[in-house]
Structures are given as structure tokens and as C-alpha cells.
Amino acid sequence: MRVNNSSVGDLGLVLLRGSNGFGKLVDEDLVFKRRGERKTYVLKINDVRFANGEGKVVLQETVRGMDIFILADVGNYSCTYNMFGSENRMGPDEHFQSIKRTISAIGGNAKRINVIMPLLYAGRQDKRKGRESLDCAIALQELKALGVNNIITVDAHEPRVENAIPLIGFENLYPTFDMLSSIIMNDSTKIEGDVSNLKIISPDTGAMDRALYYAEALGIDIGVFYKRRDYTRVVNGKNPIIEHAYMGSSLEKCSLLIVDDMLSSGDSILDIANQARERKAGNVYVAVTFAFFTEGIEKFDKAYKDGIIKRIYSSNLSYIPEEIKNRPWFVQVDMSKMISEVIDRLNYNISLTEMFDVTHRLKELEEFIKMTNA
């Protein structure tokens, strides 16, 4: 595959605070892919915090002429630092600042700089509905101005945000195949029963493209719940949902797979699951790229106990606390091999097109389903 391709430069992987666990998996797969040419691609850095909250990033080895990949989990809320004697949590803004500090520490000495943000910083604030900021677009333009050549993200909330930086690389990856493999093919995590009795559910009209991809891959039916919102008021930054109205064929006795890019508080998904059960649906499964559980997990424990939801699938692309990983209703899908493949290809100047065109892989999945249902 690499006969006619030479690397851009020696590969260097920078793991910022909060990305070490996932980054270690990525590094291990890169070492395996490259047959142990190096023991690790991770560069040593020191993320320093002063007592007043200011910080700096110190590179502890040279990066001159290297192809640098900076991995950051801007959604990791478990990282803390001391400021004026109090322990503070790092939020997305501070994680993004760490990316900029790292680029500043590199000081233009690297051959190329690539930023991997599986969870796109400020991705939920991507379009203007009134007199409000466009945080995501501004952040992308900042990275371009700092000399970043490529930005890699996963399942961006609004993919068209890449229009803010049309002259540098912006790769928006999708975890669909890996999620489907866990849902359909993995004996320990797959859904129960016949796949042909499964129905894909989109939780709103904005997620229809994703739901259609799942439905077409599996060759099954699809339905959508339409969110009716109260646009006269704002609660927690959003117009509250009045009702979820269903459009589609009967849900009776069907197992359901609700698919979305992210799960925040989870209220919408649990409301849809409740309504589905009222319509006499069977088991309800949920597949999301990012699971935040911003209001805790007690209501999910209750929903599982009450038979409202059967299982929630989410990637390991952003931080998930151990207490959630150990829940009987939660399945974490490993995406480290996908990210390591992207890094490997970009470093060798190999096209990513094959990764985006998963037709042949979906055919394998189709054949597996046919054999299972035979």
C-alpha cells in the first residue's frame, strides 16, 4: 500500500491532558501497524499550571521536521488543576487553550501540524440564530492562523462548519461501521433477536441522514420522532421540547435502534423510548457517537430497571467515567483503530477515500445478517 508513498516526516503523537487513555490505544495500534519500527510515537510534554490558573505547555523532546498529530479530548471533565488553593475542572475552553499552547510550543519547527479533536470544540454552537457568537467557526480559523494543516474530527454536529476554513484539511469521520459491528456482529454486545425485526429511529429530522445510513446498511425500515419546541422561551440554552410526534409505520413488537450524534441530558431519548414502549415496541437500543450524561445516570438506571431501554452504545472518543462503563446497559465501542488508521494514512500521504467508502465492508455485514437470519 505504501510502495509509492513516503512519509511527510517522522511521526509524533502529542497526547494532551484527558486524552492519554484513548491515545495509548491509538499509539499501540500504530506500533502494531508499523511492525514495531518504534516502541512509541508519543512525545513527552509537560502541561504546567501556575497557582493563579495560568498555564504553559513544555515540549520535552525535539519536534523539528516532524509530522505532529495533537490529540485532544475537549469533552473530558475529569481533568483538574489547582487555582488559588481550589481545585477546578478543565472545561472545553481550557482544553482548546491547551491545543493552542502546544502549537505555540512547537514554534513552527514541525514539518506539519495536525489536530485531532474527535469531539469538535464548540461544535454545538455552529450557526447563528440571532445576536450570538459563532464559537466553532472562530476556533477553526484560530487553528488555521496558528499554522495547523489538518483538523480531524468525528461526527461533527454540523459538518458544514468546515466552510469556515476552506483552504486547509478538515476530515469529518463517521463511526457508523464500527458501531454497527458492535450492535450486530459482536456476540457479547449485539442486540437480541432477529435483525429483520429491528427498526431504526431518528430522534429528530436533523438526524435523518445518519438514521438512513444505518437503515440502508441493514436493509430495514426507519421512523422519525419530530421535536415540537416552545420557541417563546429558552431553558439551559435550548428551546424546551413540548412533544415528540412520531412519523412512520407501526412500532408494535419491533425492536428499535435510536441513533444520534450525541446524548446530553438524555431526556429526549428517554421520552422517545417511553413513547415507543407505549406504542408496544419491543427492546429499545440507543447508539450515539458521544455520551455526556450531563445530568447524571440515575434516570438511565431506572429506565433500564423499568424495561424502557435495553442498551446504550457509545464510542470511547470522549471521556466516559468508570461507573458508567460498568453499567449493564452501557456498551463502549472502541474507535482507536479508526483514528490510528487516519494518522497512518495521512503521515504517508495516502488517500482517506477508502475509509469513507465502506460499501465493501457493509456488504460483508449484509452477508453476515443474511447468514444469521437463514
URJOFEN-V897180 format. One record per residue. N is the residue number from 0. RES is the residue in one letter. PSI is psi in radians with two decimals (999 if undefined). D_FIRST is the distance of its C-alpha to the first C-alpha in Angstrom with 1 decimal. Layout:
((N | RES | PSI | D_FIRST) (N | RES | PSI | D_FIRST))
This chain:
((0 | M | -0.52 | 0.0) (1 | R | 0.29 | 3.8) (2 | V | -0.77 | 5.8) (3 | N | 0.28 | 7.9) (4 | N | 2.29 | 8.1) (5 | S | 2.70 | 11.0) (6 | S | 2.66 | 12.6) (7 | V | -0.66 | 15.7) (8 | G | 3.02 | 17.7) (9 | D | 2.32 | 18.3) (10 | L | 2.30 | 17.8) (11 | G | 2.28 | 21.2) (12 | L | 2.10 | 22.2) (13 | V | 2.06 | 25.9) (14 | L | 1.94 | 27.5) (15 | L | 2.88 | 30.7) (16 | R | 2.30 | 33.7) (17 | G | -0.22 | 33.2) (18 | S | 0.10 | 29.4) (19 | N | -0.75 | 29.4) (20 | G | -0.91 | 29.3) (21 | F | -0.71 | 26.3) (22 | G | -0.60 | 24.6) (23 | K | -0.69 | 25.0) (24 | L | -0.73 | 23.0) (25 | V | -0.80 | 20.2) (26 | D | -0.78 | 20.4) (27 | E | -0.69 | 20.4) (28 | D | -0.61 | 17.3) (29 | L | -0.73 | 15.5) (30 | V | -0.73 | 17.0) (31 | F | -0.80 | 15.9) (32 | K | -0.69 | 12.2) (33 | R | 0.29 | 12.4) (34 | R | 0.72 | 14.5) (35 | G | 0.48 | 17.6) (36 | E | -0.46 | 17.0) (37 | R | 2.69 | 19.7) (38 | K | -0.52 | 22.3) (39 | T | 2.66 | 22.2) (40 | Y | 0.03 | 20.9) (41 | V | 2.23 | 24.2) (42 | L | 2.52 | 26.6) (43 | K | 2.25 | 30.3) (44 | I | 2.88 | 32.5) (45 | N | 2.06 | 36.1) (46 | D | 1.78 | 37.2) (47 | V | 2.44 | 40.9) (48 | R | 2.26 | 43.7) (49 | F | 2.87 | 47.2) (50 | A | -0.37 | 50.3) (51 | N | 0.12 | 50.8) (52 | G | -0.25 | 47.4) (53 | E | 2.81 | 45.7) (54 | G | 3.02 | 42.4) (55 | K | 2.71 | 39.9) (56 | V | 2.28 | 36.4) (57 | V | 2.13 | 36.1) (58 | L | 2.28 | 32.9) (59 | Q | 0.12 | 33.5) (60 | E | 2.83 | 30.8) (61 | T | 2.59 | 29.4) (62 | V | 0.16 | 26.7) (63 | R | 2.19 | 27.1) (64 | G | 0.16 | 24.0) (65 | M | 2.78 | 21.8) (66 | D | 1.78 | 19.6) (67 | I | 2.33 | 21.9) (68 | F | 2.02 | 21.5) (69 | I | 2.09 | 25.0) (70 | L | 2.16 | 25.3) (71 | A | 2.33 | 28.7) (72 | D | 1.61 | 30.5) (73 | V | -0.17 | 33.3) (74 | G | 0.06 | 34.9) (75 | N | 1.87 | 35.6) (76 | Y | 0.17 | 39.4) (77 | S | -0.20 | 39.8) (78 | C | 2.30 | 39.4) (79 | T | 2.82 | 42.8) (80 | Y | 2.78 | 44.5) (81 | N | 2.25 | 48.1) (82 | M | 2.08 | 50.1) (83 | F | 0.68 | 53.8) (84 | G | -0.01 | 54.1) (85 | S | 2.58 | 52.5) (86 | E | 2.15 | 49.1) (87 | N | 2.57 | 47.0) (88 | R | 2.51 | 43.9) (89 | M | 2.27 | 41.0) (90 | G | 3.14 | 40.5) (91 | P | -0.69 | 37.7) (92 | D | -0.73 | 39.4) (93 | E | -0.62 | 39.3) (94 | H | -0.71 | 35.7) (95 | F | -0.66 | 34.8) (96 | Q | -0.61 | 37.1) (97 | S | -0.62 | 35.1) (98 | I | -0.82 | 31.9) (99 | K | -0.65 | 34.0) (100 | R | -0.70 | 35.5) (101 | T | -0.76 | 32.1) (102 | I | -0.69 | 31.1) (103 | S | -0.69 | 34.5) (104 | A | -0.59 | 34.1) (105 | I | -0.60 | 30.8) (106 | G | 0.54 | 33.1) (107 | G | 0.15 | 30.6) (108 | N | -0.26 | 29.2) (109 | A | 2.69 | 25.6) (110 | K | -0.69 | 23.0) (111 | R | 2.57 | 22.2) (112 | I | 2.22 | 23.6) (113 | N | 2.36 | 22.1) (114 | V | 2.19 | 24.5) (115 | I | 1.92 | 23.6) (116 | M | 1.54 | 26.7) (117 | P | -0.80 | 26.0) (118 | L | 1.95 | 29.7) (119 | L | 2.20 | 30.3) (120 | Y | 2.28 | 33.3) (121 | A | 0.43 | 36.4) (122 | G | -0.35 | 34.4) (123 | R | -0.27 | 37.5) (124 | Q | 1.35 | 39.5) (125 | D | -0.15 | 37.4) (126 | K | 2.69 | 40.1) (127 | R | 2.17 | 43.7) (128 | K | -0.14 | 46.5) (129 | G | -2.58 | 49.4) (130 | R | 1.38 | 50.1) (131 | E | 2.82 | 47.2) (132 | S | 2.77 | 44.4) (133 | L | 1.25 | 40.8) (134 | D | -0.78 | 39.3) (135 | C | -0.80 | 35.6) (136 | A | -0.74 | 35.5) (137 | I | -0.73 | 37.3) (138 | A | -0.74 | 35.0) (139 | L | -0.70 | 31.9) (140 | Q | -0.60 | 33.7) (141 | E | -0.79 | 34.7) (142 | L | -0.71 | 31.2) (143 | K | -0.79 | 30.3) (144 | A | -0.48 | 33.5) (145 | L | -0.05 | 32.5) (146 | G | 0.25 | 29.3) (147 | V | 2.37 | 26.6) (148 | N | -0.62 | 23.6) (149 | N | 2.45 | 22.0) (150 | I | 2.20 | 23.8) (151 | I | 2.22 | 22.1) (152 | T | 3.07 | 24.4) (153 | V | 2.21 | 24.8) (154 | D | 0.99 | 27.1) (155 | A | 2.40 | 29.2) (156 | H | -0.68 | 32.8) (157 | E | 1.68 | 32.9) (158 | P | -0.46 | 29.5) (159 | R | -0.07 | 31.5) (160 | V | -0.33 | 32.2) (161 | E | -0.31 | 29.1) (162 | N | -0.27 | 31.5) (163 | A | -0.38 | 33.1) (164 | I | 1.12 | 30.2) (165 | P | -0.24 | 28.8) (166 | L | 0.07 | 27.5) (167 | I | 2.92 | 25.1) (168 | G | 2.34 | 22.1) (169 | F | 1.89 | 23.3) (170 | E | 2.07 | 21.0) (171 | N | 1.80 | 23.0) (172 | L | 2.73 | 21.2) (173 | Y | 2.39 | 22.9) (174 | P | 0.26 | 23.2) (175 | T | -0.87 | 24.5) (176 | F | -0.76 | 22.2) (177 | D | -0.67 | 22.5) (178 | M | -0.78 | 26.3) (179 | L | -0.66 | 26.7) (180 | S | -0.73 | 25.0) (181 | S | -0.65 | 27.6) (182 | I | -0.59 | 30.4) (183 | I | -0.68 | 29.8) (184 | M | -0.45 | 27.9) (185 | N | 2.04 | 28.8) (186 | D | -0.58 | 32.0) (187 | S | -0.30 | 33.4) (188 | T | -0.11 | 32.9) (189 | K | 2.80 | 32.9) (190 | I | 2.79 | 35.8) (191 | E | 2.55 | 38.7) (192 | G | -2.95 | 39.7) (193 | D | 2.25 | 38.4) (194 | V | -0.57 | 35.6) (195 | S | -0.29 | 37.4) (196 | N | 0.14 | 40.3) (197 | L | 2.53 | 38.2) (198 | K | 2.34 | 38.7) (199 | I | 2.37 | 36.6) (200 | I | 2.22 | 38.8) (201 | S | 2.25 | 38.2) (202 | P | -0.18 | 40.5) (203 | D | 3.00 | 41.1) (204 | T | -0.49 | 40.3) (205 | G | -0.37 | 37.8) (206 | A | 0.21 | 35.5) (207 | M | -0.69 | 35.6) (208 | D | -0.75 | 32.1) (209 | R | -0.79 | 30.7) (210 | A | -0.70 | 33.1) (211 | L | -0.67 | 32.3) (212 | Y | -0.84 | 28.6) (213 | Y | -0.83 | 29.6) (214 | A | -0.76 | 32.3) (215 | E | -0.63 | 30.1) (216 | A | -0.64 | 27.4) (217 | L | -0.18 | 30.2) (218 | G | 0.74 | 32.3) (219 | I | 3.04 | 35.4) (220 | D | 2.87 | 38.2) (221 | I | 2.62 | 38.3) (222 | G | 2.87 | 41.2) (223 | V | 2.46 | 41.9) (224 | F | 2.18 | 44.4) (225 | Y | 2.23 | 45.8) (226 | K | 2.06 | 46.9) (227 | R | 2.07 | 50.4) (228 | R | 2.74 | 50.9) (229 | D | 1.76 | 54.0) (230 | Y | 0.12 | 53.4) (231 | T | -0.18 | 56.8) (232 | R | 2.83 | 55.7) (233 | V | 2.26 | 52.8) (234 | V | 2.15 | 52.3) (235 | N | 0.70 | 49.7) (236 | G | 0.05 | 48.1) (237 | K | 2.70 | 47.8) (238 | N | 2.12 | 50.1) (239 | P | 2.57 | 51.2) (240 | I | 2.25 | 50.3) (241 | I | -0.74 | 53.4) (242 | E | 2.60 | 52.0) (243 | H | 1.93 | 48.9) (244 | A | 2.28 | 49.6) (245 | Y | 2.41 | 47.7) (246 | M | 2.11 | 46.5) (247 | G | -3.11 | 45.2) (248 | S | 3.03 | 46.3) (249 | S | 2.46 | 48.2) (250 | L | -0.06 | 46.6) (251 | E | 2.21 | 49.0) (252 | K | 0.13 | 47.5) (253 | C | 2.43 | 43.9) (254 | S | 2.52 | 41.5) (255 | L | 2.50 | 40.1) (256 | L | 1.86 | 36.8) (257 | I | 2.17 | 37.5) (258 | V | 2.40 | 34.3) (259 | D | 2.97 | 34.3) (260 | D | -0.63 | 32.4) (261 | M | 2.68 | 34.8) (262 | L | 2.02 | 37.9) (263 | S | -1.69 | 40.5) (264 | S | -0.52 | 44.0) (265 | G | -0.04 | 43.1) (266 | D | -0.76 | 46.5) (267 | S | -0.82 | 45.1) (268 | I | -0.70 | 42.9) (269 | L | -0.62 | 45.8) (270 | D | -0.76 | 48.2) (271 | I | -0.75 | 45.9) (272 | A | -0.73 | 45.7) (273 | N | -0.80 | 49.4) (274 | Q | -0.66 | 50.0) (275 | A | -0.73 | 47.6) (276 | R | -0.62 | 49.6) (277 | E | -0.49 | 52.8) (278 | R | 0.26 | 51.4) (279 | K | 0.54 | 51.1) (280 | A | 2.80 | 47.3) (281 | G | -2.40 | 45.8) (282 | N | 2.47 | 43.4) (283 | V | 2.13 | 41.9) (284 | Y | 2.70 | 38.4) (285 | V | 2.34 | 36.8) (286 | A | 2.06 | 33.2) (287 | V | 2.64 | 32.6) (288 | T | -0.72 | 29.7) (289 | F | 2.28 | 32.2) (290 | A | 2.00 | 35.5) (291 | F | -0.63 | 38.1) (292 | F | 0.94 | 41.3) (293 | T | -0.34 | 43.3) (294 | E | 0.47 | 46.6) (295 | G | 3.13 | 46.0) (296 | I | 0.03 | 45.3) (297 | E | -0.72 | 48.8) (298 | K | -0.45 | 48.8) (299 | F | -0.66 | 45.6) (300 | D | -0.78 | 47.2) (301 | K | -0.76 | 50.2) (302 | A | -0.64 | 48.1) (303 | Y | -0.79 | 46.4) (304 | K | -0.65 | 49.7) (305 | D | -0.02 | 51.3) (306 | G | 0.31 | 48.6) (307 | I | -0.75 | 47.5) (308 | I | 2.60 | 43.9) (309 | K | -0.73 | 42.0) (310 | R | 2.59 | 38.8) (311 | I | 2.19 | 36.8) (312 | Y | 2.32 | 33.0) (313 | S | 2.67 | 31.5) (314 | S | 2.95 | 28.3) (315 | N | 0.43 | 28.4) (316 | L | -0.33 | 27.2) (317 | S | 2.83 | 30.7) (318 | Y | 2.29 | 33.5) (319 | I | 2.13 | 35.3) (320 | P | 2.66 | 38.4) (321 | E | -0.64 | 38.7) (322 | E | -0.52 | 41.7) (323 | I | -0.72 | 39.8) (324 | K | -0.55 | 36.9) (325 | N | -0.03 | 39.5) (326 | R | 2.48 | 41.2) (327 | P | -0.33 | 41.2) (328 | W | 0.04 | 40.4) (329 | F | 2.36 | 37.3) (330 | V | 2.18 | 33.6) (331 | Q | 2.22 | 31.0) (332 | V | 2.14 | 27.4) (333 | D | 2.20 | 24.7) (334 | M | 0.21 | 22.2) (335 | S | -0.61 | 20.8) (336 | K | -0.61 | 17.4) (337 | M | -0.79 | 17.0) (338 | I | -0.70 | 18.0) (339 | S | -0.60 | 15.8) (340 | E | -0.70 | 12.7) (341 | V | -0.80 | 14.1) (342 | I | -0.81 | 14.8) (343 | D | -0.80 | 11.4) (344 | R | -0.80 | 9.8) (345 | L | -0.68 | 12.9) (346 | N | -0.53 | 13.1) (347 | Y | 0.22 | 9.8) (348 | N | 0.70 | 11.1) (349 | I | 2.40 | 8.5) (350 | S | 2.53 | 10.7) (351 | L | 0.00 | 12.5) (352 | T | -0.74 | 13.7) (353 | E | -0.58 | 12.0) (354 | M | -0.61 | 13.8) (355 | F | -0.53 | 17.0) (356 | D | 1.63 | 16.9) (357 | V | 0.42 | 17.7) (358 | T | -0.83 | 19.6) (359 | H | -0.59 | 17.8) (360 | R | -0.66 | 18.4) (361 | L | -0.55 | 21.9) (362 | K | -0.68 | 22.5) (363 | E | -0.72 | 21.9) (364 | L | -0.71 | 24.3) (365 | E | -0.80 | 26.7) (366 | E | -0.70 | 26.7) (367 | F | -0.77 | 27.4) (368 | I | -0.74 | 30.3) (369 | K | -0.77 | 31.7) (370 | M | -0.69 | 31.7) (371 | T | -0.67 | 33.3) (372 | N | -0.13 | 36.0) (373 | A | 999 | 36.7))
